Amino acid sequence: MATYLISDLHLDESRPDTTRAFFDFLKGPAAGAEALYILGDFFEVWIGDDDDAPLAAEVAQQLQEYAAAGTKVFLMHGNRDFLLGEAFARRCGAALLADPSLVELAGQPVLLMHGDSLCTLDQEYMAFREQARNPQWQQALLAKPLQERRQIAAQIRAVSKSMNSRKAEDIMDVTPEEVVRVMQEHQVHTLIHGHTHRPARHRLELDGEPAERIVLGDWGDLAWCIRADKDSLELIHWPTA
């Protein structure tokens, strides 16, 4: 059986086509898979597992049914949905996955990441990331009423969009030296991540041996996944309309 990996769907009430494309994916190409890895930014924003929005309930139900049919489902935090918790994962029949995580795919060890921690040249974002991953900061935010959290999330998104519009493209991509450092630290020759919205297969050399970084694309007009079987890793895309 195949394993599928996806990232950066940015599910949101304002993007019903993407939600529908995801549900079609579960019932179509990914039906009967051994495992599904969702590598962050599954949602455009996540304000807490107590979110009563219809989208959260609908997604949880679809994933729970999918997992109940026999597929293992794993959720990794992204920079948009870093507040995803154990309660929502249980509703989905899924398990939370640490970033980074080492798994075996296509007969080899593969490192899975969201990818934002690789963008070390973006110092403004890295400072925010450190704050957002702080348990005390998260607890303080989650203690606020839902409506206030929605307002805070909207403010964070607006600030992020404004800041990103002024940043150089290379700053918002991964830092090559950090990629090499992380792959050497985990002793792997294959890294899979999302976050940058720049789907591609990058060949590199690591300690004198060939290595590869595979980047998942975000879901919009196109959907992206990696299909892994016992022999290969394939980066695939298809139109969502």
C-alpha positions as MATLAB code, in Angstrom:
seq = 'MATYLISDLHLDESRPDTTRAFFDFLKGPAAGAEALYILGDFFEVWIGDDDDAPLAAEVAQQLQEYAAAGTKVFLMHGNRDFLLGEAFARRCGAALLADPSLVELAGQPVLLMHGDSLCTLDQEYMAFREQARNPQWQQALLAKPLQERRQIAAQIRAVSKSMNSRKAEDIMDVTPEEVVRVMQEHQVHTLIHGHTHRPARHRLELDGEPAERIVLGDWGDLAWCIRADKDSLELIHWPTA';
ca = [
       0.000    0.000    0.000;
       1.099    3.555   -0.683;
       1.719    6.347    1.790;
       0.741    9.931    0.974;
       2.160   13.226    2.216;
       0.521   16.628    1.849;
       1.094   20.104    3.252;
      -0.150   23.686    3.121;
      -3.811   23.181    2.295;
      -4.661   26.333    4.285;
      -8.237   25.153    4.768;
     -10.534   28.082    5.437;
     -14.244   28.861    5.277;
     -13.492   31.285    2.433;
     -11.942   28.522    0.275;
     -14.600   25.795   -0.053;
     -13.072   24.517   -3.306;
      -9.900   23.512   -1.463;
     -11.884   21.738    1.247;
     -13.854   19.877   -1.391;
     -10.632   18.943   -3.221;
      -9.221   17.538    0.031;
     -12.301   15.415    0.685;
     -12.155   14.161   -2.924;
      -8.502   13.272   -2.348;
      -9.398   11.167    0.690;
     -12.061    9.309   -1.268;
      -9.986    9.063   -4.455;
      -6.183    8.769   -4.749;
      -5.550    8.376   -1.023;
      -8.338    5.855   -0.375;
      -6.980    2.735    1.255;
      -3.521    4.202    1.858;
      -1.279    2.816    4.555;
      -0.673    6.273    6.028;
      -1.355    9.960    5.395;
       1.060   12.598    6.682;
      -0.202   16.201    6.825;
       2.906   18.336    7.277;
       1.537   21.580    8.670;
      -0.578   24.547    7.638;
      -3.496   22.172    7.222;
      -5.658   25.129    8.251;
      -5.170   28.753    7.324;
      -5.521   29.565   10.995;
      -6.232   27.537   14.125;
      -7.406   29.289   17.261;
      -7.724   26.245   19.493;
      -9.278   22.799   19.645;
     -12.445   24.335   21.101;
     -13.105   26.161   17.821;
     -16.821   25.712   17.071;
     -16.573   26.665   13.386;
     -18.400   24.243   11.041;
     -15.234   23.690    8.997;
     -13.350   22.186   11.942;
     -16.179   19.753   12.656;
     -16.544   18.752    9.011;
     -12.826   18.117    8.555;
     -12.626   16.122   11.788;
     -15.535   13.931   10.734;
     -14.078   13.235    7.281;
     -10.658   12.367    8.692;
     -12.144   10.219   11.450;
     -14.059    8.174    8.866;
     -10.925    7.942    6.727;
      -8.814    6.764    9.662;
     -11.503    4.308   10.777;
     -11.240    2.642    7.361;
      -7.669    1.678    8.181;
      -5.315    4.527    7.233;
      -2.937    5.926    9.849;
      -3.212    9.731    9.906;
      -0.509   12.048   11.233;
      -0.783   15.813   11.812;
       2.238   18.102   12.079;
       2.076   21.704   13.242;
       2.712   24.472   10.747;
       3.238   28.170   11.199;
      -0.506   28.791   10.736;
      -1.915   26.010   12.894;
       0.643   25.701   15.676;
      -2.176   25.532   18.252;
      -3.504   22.211   16.962;
      -3.757   19.961   19.977;
      -4.335   16.414   21.109;
      -8.088   16.932   21.441;
      -8.564   17.780   17.768;
      -6.186   14.998   16.708;
      -8.321   12.488   18.635;
     -11.466   13.782   16.935;
      -9.747   13.110   13.602;
      -8.532    9.661   14.581;
      -5.047   11.044   14.037;
      -1.777   11.351   15.938;
       0.252   14.534   16.345;
       3.672   14.309   14.724;
       6.732   16.124   16.055;
       8.607   18.543   13.798;
      11.023   17.141   12.718;
      10.214   13.431   12.578;
      12.163   10.544   11.111;
      10.145    7.889    9.263;
      10.846    5.131    6.767;
       9.522    5.640    3.233;
      10.443    3.771    0.055;
      12.833    1.634    2.055;
      14.925    4.516    3.372;
      14.970    6.887    6.360;
      13.270   10.182    5.503;
      13.122   13.349    7.589;
       9.735   15.102    7.653;
       9.401   18.788    8.566;
       6.960   21.613    8.028;
       9.881   23.668    6.763;
       9.512   27.025    8.502;
      12.379   26.311   10.893;
      14.687   26.025    7.868;
      14.107   29.677    6.901;
      16.721   31.012    9.292;
      17.472   34.183    7.294;
      13.962   35.470    8.076;
      14.897   36.720   11.522;
      11.567   38.481   12.146;
       9.669   35.272   11.545;
      12.097   33.152   13.548;
      11.566   35.459   16.536;
       7.791   35.068   16.195;
       8.163   31.303   15.807;
      10.079   31.063   19.075;
       7.340   33.021   20.845;
       4.495   31.060   19.259;
       5.991   27.714   20.308;
       6.353   28.844   23.935;
       3.901   26.802   26.067;
       3.204   29.714   28.444;
       2.420   32.044   25.520;
       0.110   29.434   24.016;
      -1.693   28.842   27.301;
      -2.263   32.571   27.747;
      -3.684   32.831   24.236;
      -5.921   29.776   24.598;
      -7.320   31.174   27.859;
      -8.897   34.074   25.954;
     -12.491   33.860   24.633;
     -12.954   32.406   21.144;
     -14.009   35.686   19.582;
     -10.979   37.499   20.965;
      -8.721   34.740   19.630;
     -10.304   35.136   16.191;
      -9.524   38.853   16.268;
      -5.934   38.229   17.377;
      -5.473   35.643   14.619;
      -6.776   38.101   12.012;
      -4.346   40.749   13.269;
      -1.409   38.315   13.134;
      -2.311   37.303    9.581;
      -2.555   40.943    8.462;
       0.813   41.822    9.985;
       2.413   38.716    8.470;
       1.070   39.512    4.995;
       2.343   43.095    5.221;
       5.780   41.990    6.427;
       6.129   39.284    3.777;
       5.330   41.728    0.980;
       8.486   43.670    1.889;
      10.856   40.709    2.226;
      13.278   39.492   -0.410;
      12.345   36.154   -1.972;
      15.501   34.380   -0.797;
      14.867   35.372    2.821;
      11.511   33.580    2.715;
      13.038   30.388    1.312;
      15.034   27.777    3.215;
      18.640   28.466    4.105;
      20.774   25.893    2.229;
      23.295   25.619    5.059;
      20.499   24.885    7.537;
      19.148   22.165    5.263;
      22.541   20.475    5.194;
      22.998   20.866    8.959;
      19.625   19.320    9.767;
      20.064   16.428    7.356;
      23.523   15.691    8.753;
      22.215   15.904   12.319;
      19.544   13.294   11.572;
      21.802   11.252    9.290;
      19.391   11.201    6.339;
      19.756   11.708    2.612;
      16.108   12.583    1.969;
      14.185   15.508    3.452;
      10.517   16.295    2.767;
       8.900   19.573    3.793;
       6.330   22.183    2.809;
       5.887   25.799    3.947;
       7.670   27.650    1.128;
       4.993   27.014   -1.537;
       7.800   26.185   -3.987;
       7.207   22.565   -4.978;
      10.295   20.930   -6.455;
      12.844   18.152   -6.123;
      16.271   19.512   -5.225;
      19.331   17.332   -5.704;
      22.284   18.009   -3.435;
      25.434   16.385   -2.172;
      25.768   15.407    1.449;
      29.059   14.109    2.790;
      30.075   13.163   -0.730;
      26.868   11.213   -1.423;
      23.763   12.176   -3.427;
      20.851   13.514   -1.378;
      17.487   15.086   -2.080;
      15.133   17.689   -0.642;
      11.539   17.338   -1.841;
       9.241   20.328   -1.338;
       5.469   19.912   -1.257;
       3.294   22.565   -2.879;
       0.399   24.496   -1.396;
      -3.170   23.747   -2.480;
      -4.938   26.303   -4.661;
      -5.627   25.857   -8.353;
      -3.422   22.778   -8.045;
      -3.250   20.111   -5.348;
       0.089   18.521   -4.456;
       1.126   15.320   -2.743;
       3.982   12.873   -2.489;
       3.118    9.253   -3.111;
       5.515    6.803   -1.511;
       5.544    3.089   -2.239;
       8.131    0.444   -1.428;
      10.433    1.600   -4.232;
       9.953    5.315   -4.928;
       8.860    8.787   -3.895;
       6.771   10.629   -6.485;
       5.817   14.328   -6.359;
       2.373   14.654   -7.966;
       0.017   17.546   -8.765;
      -3.437   17.843  -10.324;
      -6.030   20.605  -10.860;
      -8.499   21.122   -8.042;
     -11.281   22.535  -10.243;
];
